[in-house]
Amino acid sequence: MQAEPAFSHLLNYMRSFAQMEEIMSNSTFGNIFKVTTWGESHGKALGAVIDGCPAGLKLDEKDIQAFLDRRKPGQNIFATPRKEDDSVEILSGVFEGKTTGTPISLVVYNKNQYSKDYSEIAGYYRPGHADLTYDMKYGFRDYRGGGRSSGRETIGRVAGGAIASKILADLGVQITAYTKSIGPVSIDMDKFDRSVIAQNPLNMPDFEAAAKAGEYLERCIRDKNSAGGMIECVIHNLPCGVGEPVFDKLDAVLSHSLMSIGAVKSIEFGNGQGVVTCTGLENNDPYEYDENGMIRKVTNNAGGILGGISDGDDVIFRVAVKPTPSIASTQHTIHRDGTTIDVNINGRHDPVIVPRAVVVVESMSAITLVDMLFASMTSQMEQVKCFFKK
């Protein structure tokens, strides 16, 4: 029996509306391993729901807390003084210390939000923030700390990244992210020491550079200003063949996930912008056989990705992070009533976002890799038969 024309039209409208809602909400990343973040900076809580995690992964709150502790505020003079424990609770998806294969729900309660610090900004648009764009899109916004546009939204990303990182560790894949530069201060790669990344508040693998960057940031604080910088990330032991041709290339999907971090303004892989001054002979990576008869590249200008697919080398990329937009210096802006005003942003803010964003970059990379590794399991018929013909 055919539906009446009016009813059929209503069904089509509802389907279109549902599809539009899915596009507009967009708080979920991933196709197989999915992470959905929720919550606002000054709401009751923030969290994440992770769907598609295989059953049997050993997991407890300490695994996730270790990642959250790397991004929580109030740990040094270069981070916002807002004091939050950011203690995570697992609400579902884990039983007797192992994942069950069902959605993992995580929550972190806000306990030290000072919403009154933001009451005055309800009527004007802060330079460098998403205030204007949220108003233009929704006609309404949560002005307390920026709501969903706040850096605290990354709590859910980091929690999901902690779980993804455990999966990668079981597969032998390792991610190392660190601060490469802050303002005009860059690390000296000849002095690179991975062991010191966690030993300084700026997450730099070079103690001398960290000291100089600290001095620069202290000047920024005195000048009521902020600084930007660059984060570099190296992915070790990623198998060759990860990434889907054409639209879901590995570098394309990594770019999508990393550019979704609020403060990230650009990304480059391998030689990055350096390719514009190279010739083909200089930029191409020659092949050779190693002592075990395995194919390898002599150099890694491609950054471990060719044709959008991992080539077995280290995947190397860098992201540029903008200066914290909330600064105490006087700035010019407009009020919703049509007047122009000068403002000084009050509240508790980071003079630099970069160090706390290192674990966010690491987490989004881990989430992306797990999702794309799972997708790669169906790339060859032999792999499918290996799983089902036991």
C-alpha positions as CSV (number, residue, x, y, z in Angstrom):
1,M,0.0,0.0,0.0
2,Q,1.4,3.4,-1.0
3,A,1.4,6.2,1.6
4,E,-0.9,9.1,1.1
5,P,0.9,12.0,-0.7
6,A,0.8,14.3,2.4
7,F,2.1,11.6,4.7
8,S,4.8,10.7,2.2
9,H,5.8,14.3,2.0
10,L,5.9,14.5,5.8
11,L,8.2,11.4,6.0
12,N,10.6,12.9,3.5
13,Y,10.6,16.2,5.4
14,M,11.4,14.3,8.7
15,R,14.2,12.4,7.0
16,S,15.7,15.6,5.6
17,F,15.4,17.3,9.0
18,A,17.1,14.3,10.8
19,Q,19.9,14.4,8.3
20,M,20.3,18.1,8.8
21,E,20.3,17.7,12.6
22,E,23.1,15.1,12.2
23,I,25.1,17.6,10.2
24,M,24.5,20.6,12.4
25,S,25.2,18.9,15.7
26,N,28.6,17.5,14.7
27,S,29.9,16.8,18.2
28,T,31.0,13.3,17.1
29,F,34.3,12.3,15.4
30,G,35.0,8.9,13.8
31,N,33.3,6.3,11.8
32,I,34.0,3.0,13.6
33,F,35.7,4.2,16.8
34,K,33.5,7.2,17.6
35,V,34.0,9.9,20.2
36,T,31.2,12.3,21.1
37,T,32.0,15.2,23.5
38,W,29.5,17.1,25.5
39,G,29.3,19.9,28.1
40,E,30.2,23.5,28.6
41,S,33.0,25.4,30.3
42,H,30.7,26.6,33.1
43,G,28.0,24.0,33.0
44,K,27.6,21.3,35.6
45,A,29.9,18.9,33.9
46,L,31.7,17.9,30.7
47,G,32.4,14.4,29.3
48,A,32.5,12.0,26.4
49,V,30.9,8.9,25.0
50,I,33.2,6.5,23.2
51,D,31.5,4.0,20.9
52,G,33.2,1.3,18.9
53,C,35.8,0.4,21.5
54,P,36.5,-3.4,21.3
55,A,35.6,-5.5,24.3
56,G,38.4,-6.9,26.5
57,L,40.6,-3.8,26.7
58,K,42.0,-3.3,30.2
59,L,40.8,0.1,31.4
60,D,40.2,2.0,34.6
61,E,39.8,5.6,35.6
62,K,43.6,5.9,36.4
63,D,44.4,5.3,32.7
64,I,42.2,8.3,31.7
65,Q,43.1,10.5,34.6
66,A,46.8,10.4,33.7
67,F,45.9,12.1,30.4
68,L,43.5,14.6,31.9
69,D,46.1,15.6,34.5
70,R,48.4,16.7,31.6
71,R,45.8,19.3,30.4
72,K,44.2,20.4,33.7
73,P,44.5,24.0,34.7
74,G,46.3,25.6,37.7
75,Q,49.5,23.6,37.5
76,N,52.0,26.5,37.0
77,I,52.2,30.2,36.3
78,F,51.9,29.6,32.6
79,A,48.4,28.1,32.9
80,T,45.1,29.6,34.1
81,P,44.8,29.7,37.9
82,R,41.4,28.1,37.7
83,K,41.7,25.1,40.1
84,E,40.0,22.0,38.8
85,D,40.8,18.4,39.8
86,D,39.2,17.3,36.5
87,S,38.5,13.9,38.1
88,V,37.0,11.5,35.7
89,E,34.2,8.9,36.4
90,I,33.4,6.0,34.2
91,L,29.7,5.6,34.0
92,S,29.3,2.7,31.6
93,G,31.1,0.3,29.2
94,V,33.6,-1.1,31.7
95,F,33.1,-4.2,33.9
96,E,35.6,-5.8,36.2
97,G,38.4,-3.7,34.7
98,K,37.7,-4.4,31.0
99,T,35.7,-2.8,28.3
100,T,32.5,-4.6,27.4
101,G,32.2,-3.5,23.8
102,T,29.3,-1.2,24.7
103,P,29.5,2.7,24.8
104,I,31.9,4.0,27.4
105,S,30.4,7.1,29.1
106,L,32.7,9.4,31.0
107,V,32.0,12.5,33.1
108,V,34.2,15.3,34.7
109,Y,32.3,17.7,37.0
110,N,33.1,21.4,37.0
111,K,33.8,22.6,40.6
112,N,35.6,25.9,40.4
113,Q,33.8,27.9,37.7
114,Y,33.4,31.7,38.4
115,S,30.6,32.5,36.0
116,K,30.2,36.0,37.4
117,D,33.6,36.8,35.8
118,Y,31.8,36.6,32.5
119,S,28.5,38.4,33.2
120,E,29.7,41.7,31.6
121,I,30.7,40.1,28.3
122,A,27.1,38.9,27.6
123,G,26.5,42.1,25.7
124,Y,29.7,42.5,23.6
125,Y,31.9,40.4,21.4
126,R,35.5,39.6,22.6
127,P,38.1,39.9,19.9
128,G,39.6,36.5,18.8
129,H,36.7,34.5,20.4
130,A,33.7,32.8,18.8
131,D,31.2,35.1,20.5
132,L,30.1,36.8,17.3
133,T,30.0,33.7,15.2
134,Y,27.9,31.8,17.7
135,D,25.5,34.6,18.0
136,M,25.2,34.8,14.2
137,K,24.7,31.0,13.9
138,Y,22.4,30.3,16.8
139,G,21.0,33.7,17.8
140,F,21.9,32.8,21.4
141,R,25.1,31.8,23.2
142,D,26.4,30.6,26.5
143,Y,28.8,33.5,27.3
144,R,30.2,31.9,30.5
145,G,33.7,31.1,29.5
146,G,32.7,30.5,25.9
147,G,30.4,27.5,26.4
148,R,31.2,24.8,23.9
149,S,33.9,27.0,22.2
150,S,35.9,27.0,25.4
151,G,39.2,25.0,25.7
152,R,37.5,22.9,28.4
153,E,35.6,21.1,25.7
154,T,38.8,19.3,25.0
155,I,38.3,17.3,28.3
156,G,36.1,14.9,26.3
157,R,38.7,14.6,23.5
158,V,41.5,13.9,25.9
159,A,39.4,11.3,27.7
160,G,38.6,9.6,24.4
161,G,42.3,9.9,23.4
162,A,43.4,8.1,26.5
163,I,41.3,5.1,25.6
164,A,42.5,5.2,21.9
165,S,46.1,5.4,23.2
166,K,45.7,2.2,25.2
167,I,44.5,0.4,22.0
168,L,47.5,1.8,20.1
169,A,49.9,0.7,22.8
170,D,48.6,-2.9,22.5
171,L,49.4,-2.6,18.7
172,G,52.9,-1.2,19.4
173,V,52.0,2.3,18.0
174,Q,53.5,5.2,19.9
175,I,52.7,8.9,19.7
176,T,55.1,11.6,20.9
177,A,53.9,15.2,20.9
178,Y,55.8,18.2,22.3
179,T,56.1,22.0,22.2
180,K,58.4,22.9,19.3
181,S,58.2,26.6,19.7
182,I,56.6,29.4,21.8
183,G,56.7,32.9,20.3
184,P,60.2,33.5,18.9
185,V,61.8,30.7,20.9
186,S,62.3,27.3,19.2
187,I,63.9,24.1,20.4
188,D,67.3,23.0,19.1
189,M,66.8,19.6,17.6
190,D,70.5,18.8,18.3
191,K,69.5,19.1,22.0
192,F,66.3,17.1,21.7
193,D,65.7,14.9,24.8
194,R,62.4,13.2,24.9
195,S,62.8,12.4,28.6
196,V,62.6,16.1,29.6
197,I,59.3,16.9,27.9
198,A,57.3,16.1,31.1
199,Q,60.0,17.7,33.3
200,N,59.2,21.4,32.4
201,P,55.9,23.2,32.4
202,L,56.1,24.0,28.7
203,N,56.5,20.4,27.5
204,M,59.6,21.2,25.5
205,P,62.2,18.5,24.8
206,D,65.0,21.1,25.3
207,F,65.7,22.6,28.8
208,E,67.5,25.6,27.5
209,A,64.7,26.5,25.1
210,A,62.1,26.0,27.8
211,A,64.0,28.4,30.1
212,K,64.1,31.1,27.3
213,A,60.4,30.5,26.5
214,G,59.6,30.9,30.1
215,E,61.3,34.3,30.2
216,Y,59.4,35.4,27.1
217,L,56.1,34.3,28.6
218,E,56.8,36.2,31.8
219,R,57.3,39.4,29.7
220,C,53.9,38.6,28.0
221,I,52.3,38.3,31.4
222,R,53.7,41.7,32.6
223,D,52.6,43.3,29.3
224,K,49.1,41.8,29.8
225,N,49.5,39.9,26.6
226,S,49.7,36.2,25.4
227,A,51.8,34.0,23.1
228,G,51.3,31.4,20.4
229,G,53.5,28.6,19.3
230,M,53.9,25.3,17.5
231,I,53.4,21.6,18.5
232,E,55.1,18.8,16.7
233,C,53.9,15.3,16.8
234,V,55.7,12.1,15.8
235,I,53.8,8.7,15.3
236,H,56.1,5.7,15.6
237,N,55.5,2.2,14.4
238,L,52.3,2.9,12.4
239,P,51.9,0.0,10.0
240,C,52.1,0.7,6.3
241,G,48.8,0.9,4.5
242,V,46.7,3.0,6.9
243,G,44.5,5.6,5.1
244,E,41.8,5.6,2.5
245,P,42.4,6.8,-1.0
246,V,40.9,10.1,-2.3
247,F,38.8,11.9,0.3
248,D,39.7,10.0,3.5
249,K,43.5,10.1,3.1
250,L,45.4,9.7,6.4
251,D,46.8,13.2,6.3
252,A,43.4,14.6,5.3
253,V,41.5,13.0,8.2
254,L,44.3,13.9,10.7
255,S,44.0,17.5,9.4
256,H,40.3,17.4,9.9
257,S,40.6,16.1,13.5
258,L,43.5,18.5,14.5
259,M,42.0,21.6,12.9
260,S,38.9,20.9,14.9
261,I,40.8,21.9,18.0
262,G,39.7,25.5,18.7
263,A,43.2,27.1,18.9
264,V,44.8,25.3,16.0
265,K,45.2,27.5,12.9
266,S,47.4,25.4,10.5
267,I,48.9,22.0,10.0
268,E,51.8,20.7,7.9
269,F,53.3,17.2,7.3
270,G,56.9,16.3,6.7
271,N,58.7,19.1,4.9
272,G,55.4,21.1,5.1
273,Q,55.8,24.6,3.6
274,G,59.4,23.8,2.9
275,V,58.4,22.0,-0.2
276,V,57.8,25.3,-2.0
277,T,61.5,26.0,-2.2
278,C,62.6,22.4,-3.0
279,T,63.2,20.7,-6.3
280,G,61.8,17.3,-7.0
281,L,65.2,15.8,-6.5
282,E,65.5,17.4,-3.1
283,N,62.0,16.6,-1.9
284,N,61.5,13.0,-3.2
285,D,62.4,10.2,-0.8
286,P,64.6,7.6,-2.5
287,Y,64.0,3.9,-1.8
288,E,66.4,1.2,-0.8
289,Y,66.5,-2.3,0.8
290,D,67.8,-2.6,4.4
291,E,70.0,-5.3,5.7
292,N,66.9,-7.5,6.2
293,G,65.7,-7.1,2.6
294,M,62.9,-4.8,3.6
295,I,62.0,-1.7,1.6
296,R,62.7,1.6,3.3
297,K,63.0,5.3,2.4
298,V,66.4,7.0,2.7
299,T,64.8,10.2,3.8
300,N,61.3,11.1,5.2
301,N,60.4,14.4,3.6
302,A,56.9,13.0,3.0
303,G,56.3,12.8,6.7
304,G,55.4,9.1,6.6
305,I,52.4,9.5,4.3
306,L,52.3,8.9,0.5
307,G,49.1,9.1,-1.6
308,G,47.3,9.6,1.7
309,I,48.4,6.2,3.0
310,S,51.0,5.5,5.7
311,D,54.3,4.3,4.2
312,G,55.8,2.7,7.4
313,D,58.0,5.6,8.3
314,D,57.4,7.9,11.3
315,V,54.4,10.1,10.6
316,I,55.5,13.7,11.4
317,F,53.4,16.8,11.5
318,R,53.2,20.2,13.1
319,V,50.3,22.4,14.2
320,A,50.3,26.1,14.8
321,V,48.5,27.3,17.9
322,K,47.2,30.9,18.2
323,P,47.9,33.2,21.2
324,T,45.2,33.0,23.9
325,P,42.6,35.6,22.8
326,S,41.6,36.5,26.4
327,I,44.1,39.2,27.4
328,A,44.0,42.0,30.0
329,S,45.3,44.6,27.6
330,T,42.7,47.1,26.3
331,Q,41.1,46.0,23.0
332,H,38.6,47.7,20.7
333,T,35.2,45.9,20.0
334,I,31.5,46.4,19.5
335,H,28.4,46.0,21.8
336,R,25.3,44.2,20.7
337,D,23.4,47.5,21.1
338,G,25.5,49.0,18.2
339,T,28.0,51.0,20.2
340,T,31.8,50.7,20.0
341,I,33.7,50.1,23.3
342,D,37.1,49.4,24.7
343,V,37.4,46.3,26.9
344,N,39.8,44.6,29.2
345,I,39.1,40.8,29.5
346,N,38.8,39.8,33.2
347,G,38.8,36.3,34.6
348,R,41.4,33.5,34.7
349,H,43.2,32.8,31.5
350,D,46.3,31.0,30.1
351,P,49.1,33.3,28.8
352,V,49.8,30.5,26.3
353,I,47.7,27.6,25.1
354,V,50.4,25.5,23.6
355,P,51.7,23.4,26.6
356,R,48.2,22.2,27.7
357,A,47.3,21.6,24.0
358,V,50.1,19.1,23.5
359,V,48.0,16.2,25.1
360,V,45.0,17.4,23.1
361,V,47.0,17.0,19.8
362,E,48.2,13.6,21.0
363,S,44.7,12.5,21.9
364,M,43.0,13.6,18.6
365,S,45.8,11.9,16.7
366,A,45.2,8.7,18.7
367,I,41.5,8.8,18.1
368,T,42.0,9.3,14.3
369,L,44.6,6.5,14.1
370,V,42.4,3.9,15.9
371,D,39.4,4.7,13.7
372,M,41.5,4.5,10.5
373,L,43.3,1.3,11.6
374,F,39.9,-0.3,12.2
375,A,38.8,0.7,8.7
376,S,42.0,-0.7,7.2
377,M,41.1,-4.2,8.5
378,T,38.7,-4.7,5.6
379,S,41.2,-3.5,2.9
380,Q,42.1,-7.0,1.8
381,M,40.1,-10.1,1.4
382,E,42.8,-12.2,3.0
383,Q,42.4,-10.1,6.2
384,V,38.7,-10.7,6.2
385,K,39.1,-14.4,5.8
386,C,41.8,-14.5,8.4
387,F,39.2,-13.1,10.9
388,F,36.2,-15.1,10.0
389,K,37.8,-18.4,8.9
390,K,39.3,-19.5,12.2
